């Protein structure tokens, strides 16, 4: 899928969420700084979690044992928590230069360990390709679309939108 058509998909959700015309939605989204685009993207795909989504609160924040956040947090608190989490992930991937935000957004959904490796998981093929300077990693990025071994259409869509928004050639 070409980048232009991927941006169109993201613009559609901006139009529906913000009640804007197609051109206004696209212009608004593209006018945002990359970090703000990442916030909008994550908010759209994660949604605001409720008490039924335990152990997740806010926009997909997984509670750690020492944390005392509740699902009763305000949207403002959830936004602040999302920004803090995304910034931490951005710092983890800062050595990846222009791909740092792309990796941070991906790790927000799949976890840092799935990319960097942990336990039974080796470092991802995506990171190995980036480290080798290979810019042809679309397939590796899109491959992070499985849940319990099954490919989910919603995750495929999410990956395509993320790639369109944050891939820098």
N, C-alpha and C positions, 0 to 999 in steps of 0.2 A: 504494500500500500504506500502510495506516495505521501510525502510529508504534508502537502496541501490538503489532501483528503482526510488525513489524520487530524489536522487542525480543525477541519470542518466538524468532525465528530465532537471534539471538545467544545467548539463554539455552540453546538446544539445544546449541550448541557448548560452552558452559560446563558443561552437564550431562555431555556426553560426555567432555570433557577432565578435569574434576574429580570425576566420578562423584557428582554431587549430584542431589537430586530437582529437579523443574522449578521449584517455588516457591523452594527454597533457592538454586538457580542464579541465578534472576532477582533475588532479594533481594541476593545477594552481589555480583552485577555492578553493580546500581544503587546499592549502598552505597559503591562505590569512588569516590574523587575522579576528576574527569574525566581528568586526566593518566594516572592508573593504568588507567582504562578504555581509554585510547588504547594504552597498552603492551600490555594483554591482547589487544586487537583486532588490533594489528599482529603480535604473536607468533603469533596463531592463523592469520592469513591468509598470512604470510610463511613460517612454519616456520623451523627452524634449518637454515641452508644448510650443505652439505657441500663437500668438495673438488671435486666434479663441477660445482658451481654457479659456478666462477670466472667473473667477477671479483667475485662476491658472497660475503660472509662473514657470520657471525652471523645476525641476523634481517633480512636484506635490505640490509646495508650494502654499498654499491658502493665497492670499493677505489680510492683515488686513487693516482697514480704514486708519491708519496713515502711512502705507508703500507706497513707491513710486517706487517700482520695476516695470520694464516693461518686456514684452515678448521678447524684443530685447537684453536681457542679453546674454553674451557669455556662452559657455559651462563651462568654468572655474568658472564664477560667479555662475552659476546654481549648480555646484558641491559644491562650498563653502556654498551656502545657504542650500543645502541638508544636508551637514555635521553638520551645526549649528542646523538645525531643529531636526535632529536625536539625536544629543547630548542632546538637551533640553528634548526630550521625554525619553531618557535614564535616565536622572536625575529624572524625574517624577516617573519612575518605579524602581529606584535603590534599594528600600527596598524589591523588589521581587527577589533579588539575581540572581541565574543562569537563571531565566526567564525574567530578565529585558530587554535584547536585543530582545527576541522574542516578548514581549509586546510592545516595542518601535517600532519595524518594523510593527507590526499589527496596532498600533495606527496611524502610518504615513498614512495609507490608510483609516481607519475607523474613526479616531478621538479619542482623549483621553477621551472625554465625554462618548462615547459608551462603554468604558471599565470601567471607574471609576463611571459612572452614572451622570446624570444631568437632570433637568426638569422631564419629564415623564419617563425617563429611570432610572431604578435601577442599582446598581452595577452589572456588567455582571456575569453570572454563571462561566465563565472562571476564573475571578479573585477570586471569592468565593472558587472555587475548589483549586486553587493554595494556597490561604491563609489557607485552611484546611490541606494542605500537600498532597492532592490527586494528584498524578502524571498522572492519567488516564484522561487527558483532551483533547485528540485529537478531539473528536466530538464537544466539545465546541469551540475549536479553528477554526475548519473547518466551523462552523456554520456562521461565518462572511463572507458569500459569496453571500449576497443578495443586489440587487439594486432596489429600489422602489418595494420591495416585491418579486421580482423574483430572482431565483438562476441563476447566470451567470457562465457559464463553465470557462471563463477566471479567475474569482475570485476563483473558486474551485481549479484550477491549481495553482494559485498564493499562496493560503493558504497551499496547499500540499508542495510546494517548500519551503516556509518559515518555515514550521514545520520541514521539513527534514534538513534544514540548521541550525536552531537555537534552536531546542528542545534539552535540556540536561536531560537525564534520571536521 
